Amino acid sequence: MDVERIIAETLSWVGTPYRHQAATKGIGCDCIGLVRGVWVALYGRAPDMPADYAPDWSCGDANEAMLTGARRLLDECGPGEQLRGRVLVFRWRPHLPARHAGIAVAEDSFVHAYEGGRGVVKSALVPQWRRRIAGVFAFPDN
């Protein structure tokens, strides 16, 4: 998949308000909705809808639904591969399941839907974020 196209589409979502379980550019989305929306722009169709999920990414259940879904739809990347254009999946604490996602637009920044009124933002991929990465995935070529 063309990395520059992924990045351009991802950046076009910046400023979209935060809305839990939504996926509409300019109207509202959450972190999963951002990834789903970029997917639709790239492939012209929506991926499978995820099951309902809690908005609180510090939820303590053991369900790794986000990583499982990412592995089903995306190509998992190995350590040391480029980050640009990749989907990043985060876990808040080592003992909690992954519950947040974003898309890297540079080796040192990513775009994600941030709750708390900020919506979709571009953030620096600082050490506090890097150490929470639970998986790195590429959009497939097909």
Order of alpha helices (4+ residues) and beta strands (2+ residues): alpha-beta-beta-alpha-alpha-beta-beta-beta-beta-beta-alpha-beta
